[in-house]
Amino acid sequence: MEIALVLGVPLAGGLLLALVGHRRWAPEVNAAASLLTFAAAALLTARVIADGPMTALDEQFFVDPFNVFLVALTALVAFTTALFSRPYMRIEQHHGRVNAARLRLYHSMYQLFTFTMVLSLLSNNVGILWVALEGATLSTVLLVSLYRTPASLEAAWKYFILCSVGIAQALFGVILLYFAAEKVIGPGGSSLLWTHLYAVRGELEPTVLSLAFVFLLVGFGTKVGLVPLHNWLPDAHAEGPTPISAVLSGLLLNVALYAVVRSKVLVDGALDRSFSGGLMMGFGLLSVVVAAFFLSRQRDIKRMFAYSSIEHMGIMTFAFGMGGPVAAFAGLLHMTVHSLTKSAIFFTVGHASQATGTQSMAQIRGLIEQSPTIGWGLALGSLAILGMPPFGVFTSEFMVLTTAMHEHPWATPFLLVALGVAFAAIFGKMQPMVFGEPTAGRLPHAPALVPVFAHLTIVLLLGVYIPPYLADWYHQAARLIG
C-alpha cells in the first residue's frame, strides 16, 4: 500500500498538472502533491523500520534500509524544492522568462521527475531501473531547456546526448548481467531481480560480471557526473531553472550513484572486492581533484556550485569504493548532508540571481545588506558545503579521510589538497557576494527561504548529534552495502 502511494501520488500529480499546470494555483498543487509523496515515504520508512525489508507486486518492487533511506531523502528534498519554486517561478513569470504553457510543462515534468526517481529506487528489476533513469533524463531535458534560450537549448542537447550515450553503456551492462544470471537462475524476468541476483551472486560467471560492472559504472557514472563523464552537468545546472538545479544535485546524482552501489554489492559477491572498489575509488578521486581545480576558474555562480556537486559525488564514490561499514556509513551520511546543503545553496543562489538580474559572481554583491536572509543563507550554506565544523559535511568528510588514512594512505594527500583548493575557491568567491557593496534590487514576490534554513538546521544537527534511530538506520544500510 505504501509503495503504491509513493509511486502513485507523483504520477497522478504529473497527469493533473499536465492539464492545470498553467493555472494561478498550480504551484500550490505541485507543493501539495510533493507533500503527499513525502508523507507516503514517511509511512513506508516507518513500515520498513518496524517490519524489515519487503517485496511487493510479485517481487517487482522491494524495499530495504538502503533504498528506503534514499526514498525518504528524495521525497523530502522534492517537497522543499516545490515550496521554493512557488515564488521563484512566479518571479520568473513576472520577468517574462516563462509563460503559462511553459509553467504547465514545468509543473507536470517536476512531478514526473519525482515519479521516475522513486521508481528507480523501489524497482527490484534492473531493467526497470534503467528505464526509470532514462525517463528521469527525458523529463529533466525538457526542464533544462525551459527558457528556450540558445544557451539553455545547447545545455539540454548536451545533457541529452551525453546521458543517452552513458545510459546506452549501462544497457549493455544490464544485458551482460542477464547473460550471466540466465545460466544460474534460468530465462525470464526473474533473472534481472536484485533479490534473486543477490541470492546467487557467488555462482555468477566472474568474467562476464566484471565486464558488466565496467559498463554499468561508466553508464550510470555519466549520470553521477564522474570525471571525465561530467561535461553535461555544469551546463545543465547553469542554464535550467534553479529549482531543477537543486533537484539534479540533490536527487538525480544520488539515485544514479545508488544504481552503481547496488551493482558493486552484486559484483563483490563473485569477484575480489578490490576490482569494483578500485574502479570506484579511481573515478571518485579523479572527480574530486579535477572538480576542485575547476572551481577556481568559474565566473557563473550556478556553474561553480555544479562543479562542487561533482567534487562531492566523487567523495561519495570514493567512500563506497573503499567499502567496509565505516566508509559506507560515511558515504550515506555524506549523501544526506550534501543533498540538503546543496539544495539549500541553490535556493539562495536562485533568489540572489533574480534580485541582481545576473548569475555572474562579479555582479552579485552585498547580499547580506540588501536581503539579510538570502545573504546569511548563502554564507551558511557555503560554509556547510566546505566542511566547516560543526556542520554534518565536516563529520562525513572527516570519516572518509580517517578511513582513507587507515586503509589507503596513498589517496589521503590527493583528498586533502583537493578539499583545500575547493575551500579557497568557494570561500574567496563567496565573501564579496555576501559582504560587498550591495547591487541587488527588490523581488516582486517574497522569497521562500524557510526550506533553506530548515535544510541547514538538519545538516547542523547531524554534525552535532545523530539520533539513535537514524544512526541505526545508517548502520543497517551500511551493513547491506559495506
N, C-alpha and C positions, 0 to 999 in steps of 0.2 A: 504493500500500500504506500509506504513512504517513498519507495523508489519511483513508483508511478507518479506521485505528486511532484517529486523533484524534477522529473523529466517532463511531465505534462504541463505544469504551470508556465514555464518559459515558452514552450511550443504553442500553447493556447494564446499566451500573451503576444507572441510574434504574429500569429494569424489575426488576432483582434486589431493590433496596431497597424497591420498592413491595410486595414480598412479605415481606421480612425486616427492614424498617427499624425495627421496634419491638424487635428483639432486643437483648440487652445488648452484643453485639459489633458492632452495626450502625455505630456511629461509626468503628470501625476499617475496615470495608468501604468506607465513604464516603471515608475518607482514602486507602485503597489504590487505589480507582478513580481518585481525583484524581491520585495519584502516577503511575499508568499513563498517564493523559492527558497529564501533564507530560512523561513520558519520550517518548511518541509525538510530542509537539510539538517536543521537542529533536531527535529524529531528522528530522522534517520540516524544521526550521530548517537543520540540517547539510546536508540534501539540496539545499535552495534555494541556500544559500551556495556549494555545490560546483557545481551544475548550472544555476543561474539559474531564472527563472520557468518554471512548467509548468502544464498543464491536465490534468484527469482526467475520466473518465466522460462522454465525448462533449462535452467542454468545459463541463460543468455546474459544475465546481469549478475554481478556479485559485488559484495561489499566486505571489506576488511579494515582494520585500523589505519592502513596506509592510505587507501583511496578515500575513505570517508573523511579523513582529516583534510584532504585536498578539496573534497566536495564542499565541506563547511567553509573553508577559506575562500573558495571560488564564489560561493553564494554571498558571503559577507562583502567581499570587495565589489561584486556586481551590484549589490544593493546600495552601498555607499556611493559608488560611482553614478548610479542612476539618480541619487539625491543631488549630487554635484552637478549633473548635466542639466537639471531643470533650469536654473538661472543661466547657466553657461550657454545653452542652445538658444534661449530667449534673447540673450545679448547678441549672439551671432545673427539671429534673425533681425534684430533691431539695426545691426550694422549692415544688413543686406547681403551677408555672406551665404545664407541659406534661405530657401523659400519653403512654402508649405509642402510641396511634393518631396523635397529633399528631407524635410523633417519626418515625413511619413516613412521614407526609406531608412532614415537613421533609427527611429524607434523600433521598427519591425526587425531590422537587422541586428539591433542590440540584443533583443530577446532571442533571436535565432542563434546568435553567437553564444549566449549563455547556455542555450539548449545543447549546442554541439560540444561545449566544454564539459558539461556534466555527463553527456552521453559517452564521451571519450573516457571519462574517469570510471563510470559504472559498468561499461561493457565488459563482459567476460570473453568476448570474441576479438581476437587480434585484428581480424578483417574489418569488423565494425568500428574498432578504434581507429583504424586507418581511414575509413570513410568519414568518420566524425571529424577527424583532424583536417581532412580536405574540405569538409563543409565549413569548418571554422575559418579556413583560409579564404574561401569564396565569399563568406559573409563579411569578413573584415576588409577584403579588397574593395568592396562597394563602399565601406565606411571610410577607408583611407582616401578614396577619390571623391568624397562627398562634395568638396568645394569646387570641383571641376576646373581648377586652375591647371596650367601646363605642368607646374611642379608636382601637384598632387596626383595628376594622371600618370606622370612618369614614375612617381614613387609607387603607386598602386600596380603599375605594369611590372616594375622591377620585383615587387613583392610577390606578385602572382607567378611570374616566370621562375624566379629562384626557388620559391617554396614548392612549386609544382614539380620542378626537376628533383628537388630534395625528396618530396613525398613519393615520386616515382622510384627512387632508390629504396625507400622504405617498403614499397610494394614488392620489389624484388626480394627484399629480406623476408617479408611475410610469406612469399611463395616458397622460398628455401626452407623456412621454418615448417611449413606444411609438408614439404617433401620429406623432411627428417621425421616429423611426427607421424605421418601416414604409415610408415613401416612398423611403428610400435603400437599406435592406437587404432589404426585402420582408417579407411577412407570415410569421408563425411565431415560435416561441420564441427563435430566434437574434437577433431584434431587441431583446431585453432582456439580452443577454450583455454584460457590461462590456467584454470584449476586442474584440467586434465594434463596440460603440458608440465605443470609443476610436479604432478604425481609421478611422471615417468621421465623426468629430466635426466636422471642418471643413465637411462637406456638410449638416449638420443645419439645419433651419429655425431661425434665431436667435430669432424672436419666440416660437415655441412653447417653445423650450428655456429662454428666460428665465422664462416663466411657470411651467414645470415646476420650475425651480430654486427659485422662491419657495415653492411648495407643499412641495417636498422639505425645504427649510431649516426652514420652520415645523413640518412634521410630525416630522421626525427631531430638530429642535431642542427640541421638547417633551420628548423622552426625554433629551436632553443636559442639560436643566434650565436653558436660557437664559431670562433675564428677557425678557418678562413671562409666560413659559410654565412657570414653575418651581414653582408653588404646591403640587404634589403631593410634591415632593422632601423638604422638611423633615419633613412628617408621616410619610411612609413610613420615613424613617431613624429617627425618634424612637420609633415605635410597634412596629416589627418587631424580631425577634431581632437582636442586634448582629452576628453573622456575615453576616447579609443586608445590614445597613448597609455592611459592609466590601466585599462584592462589588458592591453597587449603585454605590458611589462609585468602586471600583477597576476595575470591568469594564463594567457596562452603559452608563455615561456615555461611556466611551471608544469602545465599539462603535457607539453612536448617532452620535458625532462622526465616526467612520470613514466612515459612510454619507454624511454631509454633505460630507466632504472628497472622497470619490470623485465625488460629484455635481458638486462645484466644478471638479475637474480636467476633467471632461467638458464642462461649460458653457464653461470658459475656451478650449476649442478652437474654439468657434463664435462667442463674443462677446468683447468687450473685458474684460480681467481685472478692471477696476475695478468692473464690475457685481456679480459674485459676491463679490469681495473687499470691496467697500464694505458690502454687506449683512452679511457675517460680522463685519467689524470693528465695525459699529454694534451688532449684537446682543452681541458679545463685550464691548465696552467698557461697554455698559449693564449687563450681568450683573456685571462686576467692581465697578462703582461701587455699584449697588443692594445687592448681597450684602455688601459691606464695611460699609455703614452699618447693615444689618440685624443684623450680628454683635454690635454693642454692646448690642442690646435683648434678647438671648436669655438665658433662665434655665435651659433644659434643655441639658445638655452635648452630647447627640447632635444636637439641633437646631442648636446653634452650629456643630458641625463639618459639618453638612449644608449650611449657608449658606457655609461655607468651600469646600465642593466646588463650589457654584455659582460662586463667585469664580474658582476655578482653572480650571473649564471655560470661563469667559469669557476668561481669559488665553490658553488654547489656541486657542479660536475666533478671537480677535483675531490670534494669531500666524499661523494658517493663512490667515486673511483677507488679511494683508499679503502673503503669497506670497514667492517667492524662496527660494534654498537656505538662507540663514542662518535666516530666520524659520521655515521648515519644519523644519529641524534642531532649533531651539529648541522648537517645538511637540511634536515626537516625544520629545525628552528630557524635557519637562515632563509628557507623558503617562506616561512610565515612572516618574519620581520621585514624581509625585502619587499614582499608583496604589499604589506601595509604601508611601509615607509615610502616606497617609490610611487604608489598611487597617491599618497598624501602630497608628495612633492609636485606631481603633475597637476593636482588640483590647484595648488598655489601658483604654479607656473602658468596655467591656463588663464586665471584671472589677472595675473600680472601682465601677460602679453595683451589681453583685452584692454586693460587700463591704459597701457602705453601705446597700443597700436602696432607693436612690433615684437618679434622673437629674438632680435639682435641684443645680445647681452650688453653691448656698448651703449645702447639707448635706454636700457632699463636701469633706473637709478632711484635711490631714496624711497624704496617701498615702505619702509618702517615708519616714515614720517607721513607719507600720503595715505597709506592704508595699513595701520599697525598689525591687523590680523593677518593680512597677506604677507607682510614683511616678516613677522615672527614665525609664521607657518613655514616660509621658505628657509629661514635661518635655522630653525629647529630641525626641519626635515633634512637639510643638508648636513648638519652635524650628526644626525642619527645615521644617515646612509654612509657617512665617512667612518663610522665605527667609534664614535666618541662615547666613553662611558658616561652615564650608566645605561644607555640605550641597548636594546636587545641585539642589535647588529654587532656591537662590541663583544657580547657574550658568545655568539655563534662563531665569529671570526677568530676569537681567542681559542675556542675549542678546536677549530680547524688547524690553526697554526701550531698549537701544542701537540696535536696528534701527528702533524707532519714532521715536527721536530723529533718526535719519538720514533716514527716508523719510516719516514722518507726525508732525512735531514738535507739531502741534496736540493729538495724543492723549496726549502724554507727561505733562502736568500731571494729567490725569484718572487715569492709571495710578498715578502717584506718590502722589497724595492717597489713592486707594482702598487702595493697599498700606499706607500709613501708618496709616490708620484701622483696617484689619484687624489690623495688628500690635499696635496699642494695645489693641484689644478682646480679642483672644485672649490676649495676654501678661498683661494685667491680670487676667483671669479665671482663668488657669492657675496663677498663683503661689500664692494661698491654698489651692487644691485640692491642690497638691503639698506646700507647706511650712507650712500652718496647723496648728492643733491637731487631732490625729487623731480621726476619727469612725468609721473603718472597723472591721468585725469580721473574723472568720476565715472563709475559704471552706471548704466541706466537701470540695472536691477541689482539688488543686494546680493553679494556673492554667497555661495553655500560653503561655509568654512567649518561647520560642525564636523563633517566627516574627516577633515584634516586633523583636527585636534583629538578626535576620537581615535583615529589610527595611531597618532603619535603617542597618546596616553597608553594604549595597549603595548606598543613597542617599548616604551619606558618601563612599564610594569614587568614585561617579560625579561628585561635586562636586570631587574632588581629581584624579582621573585616569580618563579614559575609554579602555579598552583599544583598541588599533588595530582589531581585528576588529569590535568593537562600533561604533566611530566610522565604519568603512567601511560597515557595515550601515545606520546612520543616514543616511550620505551618499547611499547608493543609494536609500533610501526617500524622502529629501528631494528627490532629483532627479526621482523619479516624480511627486511631488505639488507641488513648488515652482515 
